[in-house]
Amino acid sequence: MYAVVETGGKQYKVKSGDTLRVEKLEGDIGSEITLDKVLLAGEGDSVKAGAPYLDGASVSAKIVEQHRTRKVIVFKYKRRKGYRVKRGHRQHYTALRIGEIKA
């Protein structure tokens, strides 16, 4: 069985046992969370689509990591003006292990 869930303004196709990185969610490592914004669920040839979400559908997940991504360097430069700005950014993320999908 698979599902399409929405979290952090993005959509992810998940199935049981998958590990995925999403925008930071509150919670400690090892805690269980439920993703209740399920847009679509399917198994084999049968597919259920929500408008926009499926009623009563949810995906349980376990937090396995709270970390930050690799640094992205942002360098701004204007020629002949002496303007140079170098900045770095590390985005926070949460790694989830998908458990049961209820549709």
N, CA, C and O atoms as a Tinker XYZ file with bonds, in Angstrom:
   412  protein
     1  N      0.839000   -1.179000    0.000000    73     2
     2  CA     0.000000    0.000000    0.000000    64     1     3
     3  C      0.883000    1.241000    0.000000    63     2     4     5
     4  O      1.951000    1.250000    0.613000    81     3
     5  N      0.436000    2.286000   -0.687000    73     3     6
     6  CA     1.173000    3.538000   -0.737000    64     5     7
     7  C      0.198000    4.694000   -0.495000    63     6     8     9
     8  O     -1.019000    4.540000   -0.592000    81     7
     9  N      0.772000    5.846000   -0.179000    73     7    10
    10  CA    -0.036000    7.040000    0.052000    64     9    11
    11  C      0.763000    8.262000   -0.360000    63    10    12    13
    12  O      1.993000    8.233000   -0.393000    81    11
    13  N      0.054000    9.331000   -0.673000    73    11    14
    14  CA     0.673000   10.622000   -0.931000    64    13    15
    15  C      0.256000   11.534000    0.213000    63    14    16    17
    16  O     -0.931000   11.802000    0.401000    81    15
    17  N      1.245000   12.014000    0.982000    73    15    18
    18  CA     0.965000   12.860000    2.135000    64    17    19
    19  C      1.548000   14.248000    1.902000    63    18    20    21
    20  O      2.488000   14.427000    1.127000    81    19
    21  N      0.963000   15.224000    2.593000    73    19    22
    22  CA     1.445000   16.592000    2.507000    64    21    23
    23  C      1.964000   17.020000    3.869000    63    22    24    25
    24  O      1.268000   16.895000    4.876000    81    23
    25  N      3.194000   17.527000    3.894000    73    23    26
    26  CA     3.769000   18.084000    5.112000    64    25    27
    27  C      4.828000   19.106000    4.731000    63    26    28    29
    28  O      5.600000   18.891000    3.796000    81    27
    29  N      4.862000   20.205000    5.450000    73    27    30
    30  CA     5.847000   21.245000    5.177000    64    29    31
    31  C      5.663000   21.910000    3.826000    63    30    32    33
    32  O      6.625000   22.430000    3.261000    81    31
    33  N      4.436000   21.904000    3.291000    73    31    34
    34  CA     4.172000   22.525000    1.998000    64    33    35
    35  C      4.603000   21.692000    0.809000    63    34    36    37
    36  O      4.573000   22.171000   -0.325000    81    35
    37  N      5.006000   20.441000    1.052000    73    35    38
    38  CA     5.444000   19.557000   -0.030000    64    37    39
    39  C      4.655000   18.256000    0.029000    63    38    40    41
    40  O      4.067000   17.924000    1.058000    81    39
    41  N      4.647000   17.529000   -1.072000    73    39    42
    42  CA     3.941000   16.255000   -1.146000    64    41    43
    43  C      4.950000   15.127000   -1.335000    63    42    44    45
    44  O      5.920000   15.263000   -2.082000    81    43
    45  N      4.709000   14.017000   -0.651000    73    43    46
    46  CA     5.612000   12.873000   -0.694000    64    45    47
    47  C      4.812000   11.594000   -0.922000    63    46    48    49
    48  O      3.764000   11.390000   -0.309000    81    47
    49  N      5.316000   10.733000   -1.812000    73    47    50
    50  CA     4.728000    9.412000   -1.999000    64    49    51
    51  C      5.460000    8.463000   -1.063000    63    50    52    53
    52  O      6.680000    8.328000   -1.150000    81    51
    53  N      4.724000    7.799000   -0.162000    73    51    54
    54  CA     5.351000    6.952000    0.850000    64    53    55
    55  C      4.708000    5.572000    0.846000    63    54    56    57
    56  O      3.563000    5.402000    0.427000    81    55
    57  N      5.463000    4.598000    1.318000    73    55    58
    58  CA     4.931000    3.268000    1.589000    64    57    59
    59  C      5.532000    2.793000    2.892000    63    58    60    61
    60  O      6.508000    3.372000    3.368000    81    59
    61  N      4.986000    1.780000    3.463000    73    59    62
    62  CA     5.421000    1.299000    4.767000    64    61    63
    63  C      6.891000    0.887000    4.727000    63    62    64    65
    64  O      7.318000    0.164000    3.827000    81    63
    65  N      7.666000    1.359000    5.720000    73    63    66
    66  CA     9.088000    1.039000    5.796000    64    65    67
    67  C      9.998000    2.073000    5.180000    63    66    68    69
    68  O     11.212000    2.010000    5.374000    81    67
    69  N      9.449000    3.033000    4.437000    73    67    70
    70  CA    10.266000    4.079000    3.820000    64    69    71
    71  C     10.849000    5.017000    4.873000    63    70    72    73
    72  O     10.282000    5.189000    5.952000    81    71
    73  N     11.983000    5.618000    4.544000    73    71    74
    74  CA    12.564000    6.681000    5.355000    64    73    75
    75  C     12.645000    7.916000    4.471000    63    74    76    77
    76  O     13.164000    7.849000    3.357000    81    75
    77  N     12.133000    9.050000    4.962000    73    75    78
    78  CA    12.195000   10.257000    4.170000    64    77    79
    79  C     12.512000   11.456000    5.034000    63    78    80    81
    80  O     12.235000   11.471000    6.234000    81    79
    81  N     13.104000   12.476000    4.397000    73    79    82
    82  CA    13.443000   13.723000    5.068000    64    81    83
    83  C     12.388000   14.760000    4.726000    63    82    84    85
    84  O     12.090000   14.999000    3.555000    81    83
    85  N     11.823000   15.377000    5.766000    73    83    86
    86  CA    10.809000   16.410000    5.578000    64    85    87
    87  C     11.254000   17.671000    6.301000    63    86    88    89
    88  O     12.216000   17.646000    7.068000    81    87
    89  N     10.558000   18.766000    6.056000    73    87    90
    90  CA    10.834000   19.998000    6.791000    64    89    91
    91  C     10.671000   19.730000    8.274000    63    90    92    93
    92  O      9.908000   18.847000    8.665000    81    91
    93  N     11.377000   20.477000    9.101000    73    91    94
    94  CA    11.438000   20.220000   10.540000    64    93    95
    95  C     10.061000   20.123000   11.171000    63    94    96    97
    96  O      9.210000   20.995000   10.994000    81    95
    97  N      9.860000   19.025000   11.922000    73    95    98
    98  CA     8.656000   18.798000   12.720000    64    97    99
    99  C      9.067000   18.733000   14.180000    63    98   100   101
   100  O     10.148000   18.242000   14.505000    81    99
   101  N      8.210000   19.226000   15.055000    73    99   102
   102  CA     8.499000   19.183000   16.483000    64   101   103
   103  C      8.373000   17.757000   16.993000    63   102   104   105
   104  O      7.469000   17.028000   16.586000    81   103
   105  N      9.271000   17.357000   17.879000    73   103   106
   106  CA     9.230000   16.025000   18.465000    64   105   107
   107  C     10.629000   15.520000   18.743000    63   106   108   109
   108  O     11.607000   15.992000   18.164000    81   107
   109  N     10.704000   14.549000   19.640000    73   107   110
   110  CA    11.986000   13.954000   19.995000    64   109   111
   111  C     12.234000   12.711000   19.164000    63   110   112   113
   112  O     11.304000   12.125000   18.609000    81   111
   113  N     13.503000   12.310000   19.083000    73   111   114
   114  CA    13.862000   11.092000   18.359000    64   113   115
   115  C     13.200000    9.905000   19.045000    63   114   116   117
   116  O     13.274000    9.760000   20.265000    81   115
   117  N     12.561000    9.069000   18.260000    73   115   118
   118  CA    11.879000    7.894000   18.783000    64   117   119
   119  C     10.398000    8.099000   19.023000    63   118   120   121
   120  O      9.681000    7.130000   19.271000    81   119
   121  N      9.917000    9.337000   18.955000    73   119   122
   122  CA     8.491000    9.569000   19.195000    64   121   123
   123  C      7.680000    9.303000   17.933000    63   122   124   125
   124  O      8.176000    9.435000   16.814000    81   123
   125  N      6.434000    8.928000   18.138000    73   123   126
   126  CA     5.515000    8.618000   17.035000    64   125   127
   127  C      4.720000    9.864000   16.675000    63   126   128   129
   128  O      4.288000   10.608000   17.556000    81   127
   129  N      4.526000   10.093000   15.368000    73   127   130
   130  CA     3.660000   11.170000   14.909000    64   129   131
   131  C      2.717000   10.602000   13.861000    63   130   132   133
   132  O      2.993000    9.559000   13.267000    81   131
   133  N      1.603000   11.292000   13.635000    73   131   134
   134  CA     0.676000   10.882000   12.589000    64   133   135
   135  C      0.559000   11.999000   11.572000    63   134   136   137
   136  O      0.395000   13.167000   11.921000    81   135
   137  N      0.647000   11.623000   10.326000    73   135   138
   138  CA     0.466000   12.560000    9.224000    64   137   139
   139  C     -0.966000   12.362000    8.732000    63   138   140   141
   140  O     -1.282000   11.334000    8.132000    81   139
   141  N     -1.830000   13.343000    8.985000    73   139   142
   142  CA    -3.242000   13.161000    8.651000    64   141   143
   143  C     -3.660000   13.867000    7.369000    63   142   144   145
   144  O     -4.819000   13.764000    6.966000    81   143
   145  N     -2.753000   14.578000    6.723000    73   143   146
   146  CA    -3.067000   15.213000    5.441000    64   145   147
   147  C     -2.721000   14.244000    4.311000    63   146   148   149
   148  O     -1.710000   14.403000    3.627000    81   147
   149  N     -3.578000   13.241000    4.131000    73   147   150
   150  CA    -3.368000   12.216000    3.106000    64   149   151
   151  C     -4.166000   12.621000    1.874000    63   150   152   153
   152  O     -5.389000   12.746000    1.937000    81   151
   153  N     -3.483000   12.825000    0.763000    73   151   154
   154  CA    -4.123000   13.261000   -0.470000    64   153   155
   155  C     -4.626000   12.094000   -1.305000    63   154   156   157
   156  O     -5.645000   12.203000   -1.987000    81   155
   157  N     -3.898000   10.959000   -1.249000    73   155   158
   158  CA    -4.223000    9.828000   -2.100000    64   157   159
   159  C     -3.719000    8.561000   -1.427000    63   158   160   161
   160  O     -2.670000    8.569000   -0.784000    81   159
   161  N     -4.457000    7.487000   -1.574000    73   159   162
   162  CA    -4.017000    6.194000   -1.050000    64   161   163
   163  C     -4.369000    5.131000   -2.083000    63   162   164   165
   164  O     -5.421000    5.185000   -2.721000    81   163
   165  N     -3.470000    4.167000   -2.233000    73   163   166
   166  CA    -3.723000    3.137000   -3.220000    64   165   167
   167  C     -3.047000    1.840000   -2.871000    63   166   168   169
   168  O     -2.053000    1.799000   -2.145000    81   167
   169  N     -3.628000    0.753000   -3.422000    73   167   170
   170  CA    -3.054000   -0.575000   -3.256000    64   169   171
   171  C     -3.401000   -1.360000   -4.512000    63   170   172   173
   172  O     -4.571000   -1.629000   -4.786000    81   171
   173  N     -2.380000   -1.722000   -5.268000    73   171   174
   174  CA    -2.633000   -2.434000   -6.515000    64   173   175
   175  C     -3.331000   -1.527000   -7.510000    63   174   176   177
   176  O     -2.837000   -0.448000   -7.837000    81   175
   177  N     -4.497000   -1.978000   -7.995000    73   175   178
   178  CA    -5.253000   -1.191000   -8.974000    64   177   179
   179  C     -6.276000   -0.257000   -8.338000    63   178   180   181
   180  O     -6.811000    0.619000   -9.019000    81   179
   181  N     -6.560000   -0.425000   -7.047000    73   179   182
   182  CA    -7.558000    0.437000   -6.399000    64   181   183
   183  C     -6.870000    1.681000   -5.829000    63   182   184   185
   184  O     -5.880000    1.590000   -5.104000    81   183
   185  N     -7.423000    2.834000   -6.177000    73   183   186
   186  CA    -6.860000    4.107000   -5.733000    64   185   187
   187  C     -7.993000    4.974000   -5.187000    63   186   188   189
   188  O     -9.053000    5.094000   -5.803000    81   187
   189  N     -7.750000    5.581000   -4.011000    73   187   190
   190  CA    -8.704000    6.517000   -3.429000    64   189   191
   191  C     -8.061000    7.893000   -3.417000    63   190   192   193
   192  O     -6.941000    8.058000   -2.933000    81   191
   193  N     -8.771000    8.878000   -3.950000    73   191   194
   194  CA    -8.259000   10.247000   -3.974000    64   193   195
   195  C     -9.158000   11.135000   -3.134000    63   194   196   197
   196  O    -10.378000   10.971000   -3.132000    81   195
   197  N     -8.561000   12.065000   -2.429000    73   195   198
   198  CA    -9.316000   12.978000   -1.590000    64   197   199
   199  C     -9.611000   14.270000   -2.319000    63   198   200   201
   200  O     -9.093000   14.527000   -3.406000    81   199
   201  N    -10.472000   15.095000   -1.687000    73   199   202
   202  CA   -10.813000   16.383000   -2.276000    64   201   203
   203  C    -10.824000   17.450000   -1.202000    63   202   204   205
   204  O    -11.927000   17.806000   -0.787000    81   203
   205  N     -9.736000   18.001000   -0.704000    73   203   206
   206  CA    -8.355000   17.684000   -1.063000    64   205   207
   207  C     -7.768000   16.527000   -0.257000    63   206   208   209
   208  O     -6.805000   15.902000   -0.701000    81   207
   209  N     -8.339000   16.223000    0.944000    73   207   210
   210  CA    -7.776000   15.167000    1.781000    64   209   211
   211  C     -8.770000   14.027000    1.948000    63   210   212   213
   212  O     -9.981000   14.223000    1.850000    81   211
   213  N     -8.235000   12.821000    2.203000    73   211   214
   214  CA    -9.083000   11.663000    2.477000    64   213   215
   215  C     -9.573000   11.722000    3.919000    63   214   216   217
   216  O     -8.782000   11.958000    4.833000    81   215
   217  N    -10.863000   11.511000    4.129000    73   215   218
   218  CA   -11.427000   11.506000    5.477000    64   217   219
   219  C    -11.035000   10.221000    6.199000    63   218   220   221
   220  O    -11.181000    9.127000    5.655000    81   219
   221  N    -10.539000   10.358000    7.417000    73   219   222
   222  CA   -10.197000    9.207000    8.238000    64   221   223
   223  C     -8.899000    8.518000    7.876000    63   222   224   225
   224  O     -8.532000    7.531000    8.513000    81   223
   225  N     -8.196000    9.010000    6.871000    73   223   226
   226  CA    -6.922000    8.392000    6.472000    64   225   227
   227  C     -5.780000    9.033000    7.241000    63   226   228   229
   228  O     -5.788000   10.236000    7.500000    81   227
   229  N     -4.797000    8.218000    7.603000    73   227   230
   230  CA    -3.621000    8.743000    8.293000    64   229   231
   231  C     -2.432000    7.823000    8.051000    63   230   232   233
   232  O     -2.582000    6.657000    7.688000    81   231
   233  N     -1.255000    8.383000    8.262000    73   231   234
   234  CA    -0.013000    7.635000    8.124000    64   233   235
   235  C      0.748000    7.817000    9.427000    63   234   236   237
   236  O      0.993000    8.945000    9.855000    81   235
   237  N      1.122000    6.711000   10.058000    73   235   238
   238  CA     1.916000    6.812000   11.286000    64   237   239
   239  C      3.389000    6.744000   10.918000    63   238   240   241
   240  O      3.792000    6.002000   10.022000    81   239
   241  N      4.184000    7.535000   11.631000    73   239   242
   242  CA     5.623000    7.599000   11.351000    64   241   243
   243  C      6.372000    7.769000   12.663000    63   242   244   245
   244  O      5.819000    8.242000   13.656000    81   243
   245  N      7.638000    7.375000   12.646000    73   243   246
   246  CA     8.496000    7.483000   13.818000    64   245   247
   247  C      9.660000    8.402000   13.472000    63   246   248   249
   248  O     10.263000    8.264000   12.408000    81   247
   249  N      9.980000    9.340000   14.362000    73   247   250
   250  CA    11.096000   10.257000   14.132000    64   249   251
   251  C     12.397000    9.514000   14.413000    63   250   252   253
   252  O     12.614000    9.018000   15.518000    81   251
   253  N     13.264000    9.441000   13.396000    73   251   254
   254  CA    14.532000    8.750000   13.561000    64   253   255
   255  C     15.718000    9.709000   13.620000    63   254   256   257
   256  O     16.806000    9.324000   14.047000    81   255
   257  N     15.513000   10.969000   13.190000    73   255   258
   258  CA    16.633000   11.913000   13.201000    64   257   259
   259  C     16.110000   13.343000   13.152000    63   258   260   261
   260  O     15.148000   13.633000   12.441000    81   259
   261  N     16.742000   14.232000   13.905000    73   259   262
   262  CA    16.514000   15.678000   13.838000    64   261   263
   263  C     17.885000   16.286000   13.560000    63   262   264   265
   264  O     18.774000   16.223000   14.409000    81   263
   265  N     18.062000   16.869000   12.389000    73   263   266
   266  CA    19.403000   17.331000   12.024000    64   265   267
   267  C     19.306000   18.508000   11.072000    63   266   268   269
   268  O     18.226000   19.057000   10.852000    81   267
   269  N     20.467000   18.898000   10.499000    73   267   270
   270  CA    20.518000   19.954000    9.499000    64   269   271
   271  C     21.233000   19.434000    8.255000    63   270   272   273
   272  O     22.101000   18.566000    8.345000    81   271
   273  N     20.860000   19.972000    7.097000    73   271   274
   274  CA    21.461000   19.546000    5.842000    64   273   275
   275  C     22.853000   20.151000    5.689000    63   274   276   277
   276  O     23.303000   20.930000    6.529000    81   275
   277  N     23.522000   19.780000    4.605000    73   275   278
   278  CA    24.835000   20.361000    4.321000    64   277   279
   279  C     24.690000   21.847000    4.035000    63   278   280   281
   280  O     23.624000   22.308000    3.627000    81   279
   281  N     25.761000   22.589000    4.250000    73   279   282
   282  CA    25.716000   24.039000    4.081000    64   281   283
   283  C     25.642000   24.414000    2.604000    63   282   284   285
   284  O     26.356000   23.866000    1.765000    81   283
   285  N     24.750000   25.369000    2.312000    73   283   286
   286  CA    24.631000   25.943000    0.978000    64   285   287
   287  C     25.222000   27.342000    1.060000    63   286   288   289
   288  O     24.816000   28.146000    1.899000    81   287
   289  N     26.182000   27.632000    0.186000    73   287   290
   290  CA    26.843000   28.937000    0.179000    64   289   291
   291  C     26.089000   29.876000   -0.761000    63   290   292   293
   292  O     25.809000   29.528000   -1.908000    81   291
   293  N     25.765000   31.070000   -0.263000    73   291   294
   294  CA    25.112000   32.106000   -1.063000    64   293   295
   295  C     26.124000   33.238000   -1.201000    63   294   296   297
   296  O     26.516000   33.843000   -0.203000    81   295
   297  N     26.547000   33.528000   -2.423000    73   295   298
   298  CA    27.544000   34.564000   -2.659000    64   297   299
   299  C     26.944000   35.607000   -3.583000    63   298   300   301
   300  O     26.557000   35.297000   -4.710000    81   299
   301  N     26.865000   36.855000   -3.105000    73   299   302
   302  CA    26.348000   37.960000   -3.903000    64   301   303
   303  C     27.531000   38.847000   -4.294000    63   302   304   305
   304  O     28.439000   39.076000   -3.494000    81   303
   305  N     27.509000   39.339000   -5.522000    73   303   306
   306  CA    28.649000   40.082000   -6.047000    64   305   307
   307  C     28.153000   41.068000   -7.089000    63   306   308   309
   308  O     27.348000   40.723000   -7.954000    81   307
   309  N     28.645000   42.304000   -6.998000    73   307   310
   310  CA    28.371000   43.293000   -8.044000    64   309   311
   311  C     29.714000   43.782000   -8.578000    63   310   312   313
   312  O     30.555000   44.272000   -7.825000    81   311
   313  N     29.894000   43.645000   -9.850000    73   311   314
   314  CA    31.191000   43.997000  -10.432000    64   313   315
   315  C     31.466000   45.499000  -10.330000    63   314   316   317
   316  O     30.559000   46.326000  -10.425000    81   315
   317  N     32.722000   45.817000  -10.139000    73   315   318
   318  CA    33.240000   47.197000  -10.088000    64   317   319
   319  C     32.692000   48.034000   -8.940000    63   318   320   321
   320  O     32.956000   49.236000   -8.909000    81   319
   321  N     31.956000   47.478000   -8.011000    73   319   322
   322  CA    31.354000   48.259000   -6.935000    64   321   323
   323  C     31.913000   47.911000   -5.554000    63   322   324   325
   324  O     31.592000   48.589000   -4.578000    81   323
   325  N     32.728000   46.887000   -5.455000    73   323   326
   326  CA    33.282000   46.492000   -4.171000    64   325   327
   327  C     32.260000   45.815000   -3.270000    63   326   328   329
   328  O     32.434000   45.760000   -2.052000    81   327
   329  N     31.195000   45.301000   -3.871000    73   327   330
   330  CA    30.123000   44.668000   -3.102000    64   329   331
   331  C     30.273000   43.156000   -3.174000    63   330   332   333
   332  O     30.134000   42.563000   -4.245000    81   331
   333  N     30.556000   42.533000   -2.036000    73   331   334
   334  CA    30.664000   41.080000   -1.937000    64   333   335
   335  C     30.051000   40.653000   -0.622000    63   334   336   337
   336  O     30.404000   41.183000    0.431000    81   335
   337  N     29.137000   39.703000   -0.673000    73   335   338
   338  CA    28.523000   39.160000    0.537000    64   337   339
   339  C     28.538000   37.643000    0.421000    63   338   340   341
   340  O     28.060000   37.086000   -0.568000    81   339
   341  N     29.083000   36.981000    1.423000    73   339   342
   342  CA    29.113000   35.522000    1.434000    64   341   343
   343  C     28.346000   35.045000    2.658000    63   342   344   345
   344  O     28.679000   35.411000    3.785000    81   343
   345  N     27.326000   34.231000    2.440000    73   343   346
   346  CA    26.516000   33.717000    3.531000    64   345   347
   347  C     26.318000   32.224000    3.333000    63   346   348   349
   348  O     26.360000   31.716000    2.212000    81   347
   349  N     26.102000   31.534000    4.440000    73   347   350
   350  CA    25.821000   30.107000    4.385000    64   349   351
   351  C     24.480000   29.820000    5.025000    63   350   352   353
   352  O     24.018000   30.575000    5.880000    81   351
   353  N     23.857000   28.735000    4.616000    73   351   354
   354  CA    22.558000   28.351000    5.171000    64   353   355
   355  C     22.500000   26.834000    5.333000    63   354   356   357
   356  O     22.877000   26.089000    4.429000    81   355
   357  N     22.023000   26.385000    6.499000    73   355   358
   358  CA    21.803000   24.955000    6.741000    64   357   359
   359  C     20.358000   24.785000    7.156000    63   358   360   361
   360  O     19.942000   25.285000    8.201000    81   359
   361  N     19.588000   24.076000    6.336000    73   359   362
   362  CA    18.161000   23.873000    6.587000    64   361   363
   363  C     17.962000   22.750000    7.593000    63   362   364   365
   364  O     18.608000   21.707000    7.496000    81   363
   365  N     17.069000   22.958000    8.562000    73   363   366
   366  CA    16.716000   21.915000    9.523000    64   365   367
   367  C     15.780000   20.914000    8.855000    63   366   368   369
   368  O     14.938000   21.296000    8.042000    81   367
   369  N     15.923000   19.635000    9.196000    73   367   370
   370  CA    15.027000   18.613000    8.668000    64   369   371
   371  C     14.751000   17.561000    9.735000    63   370   372   373
   372  O     15.456000   17.465000   10.740000    81   371
   373  N     13.716000   16.785000    9.492000    73   371   374
   374  CA    13.346000   15.661000   10.336000    64   373   375
   375  C     13.292000   14.417000    9.455000    63   374   376   377
   376  O     12.640000   14.425000    8.410000    81   375
   377  N     13.962000   13.367000    9.861000    73   375   378
   378  CA    13.913000   12.104000    9.109000    64   377   379
   379  C     12.848000   11.218000    9.766000    63   378   380   381
   380  O     12.855000   11.009000   10.979000    81   379
   381  N     11.936000   10.705000    8.940000    73   379   382
   382  CA    10.820000    9.889000    9.411000    64   381   383
   383  C     10.917000    8.486000    8.840000    63   382   384   385
   384  O     11.309000    8.309000    7.687000    81   383
   385  N     10.561000    7.486000    9.641000    73   383   386
   386  CA    10.393000    6.123000    9.142000    64   385   387
   387  C      8.911000    5.839000    9.153000    63   386   388   389
   388  O      8.265000    5.898000   10.200000    81   387
   389  N      8.369000    5.529000    7.979000    73   387   390
   390  CA     6.934000    5.343000    7.807000    64   389   391
   391  C      6.526000    3.997000    8.357000    63   390   392   393
   392  O      7.168000    2.980000    8.098000    81   391
   393  N      5.433000    4.006000    9.129000    73   391   394
   394  CA     4.897000    2.774000    9.714000    64   393   395
   395  C      3.634000    2.350000    8.977000    63   394   396   397
   396  O      3.678000    2.002000    7.798000    81   395
   397  N      2.526000    2.383000    9.675000    73   395   398
   398  CA     1.255000    1.893000    9.138000    64   397   399
   399  C      0.533000    2.974000    8.350000    63   398   400   401
   400  O      0.539000    4.145000    8.731000    81   399
   401  N     -0.090000    2.572000    7.249000    73   399   402
   402  CA    -0.907000    3.481000    6.428000    64   401   403
   403  C     -2.361000    3.048000    6.575000    63   402   404   405
   404  O     -2.723000    1.929000    6.211000    81   403
   405  N     -3.194000    3.944000    7.114000    73   403   406
   406  CA    -4.627000    3.667000    7.271000    64   405   407
   407  C     -5.379000    4.484000    6.243000    63   406   408   409
   408  O     -5.252000    5.708000    6.197000    81   407
   409  N     -6.169000    3.804000    5.414000    73   407   410
   410  CA    -6.911000    4.534000    4.376000    64   409   411
   411  C     -8.386000    4.291000    4.460000    63   410   412
   412  O     -9.148000    4.832000    3.658000    81   411
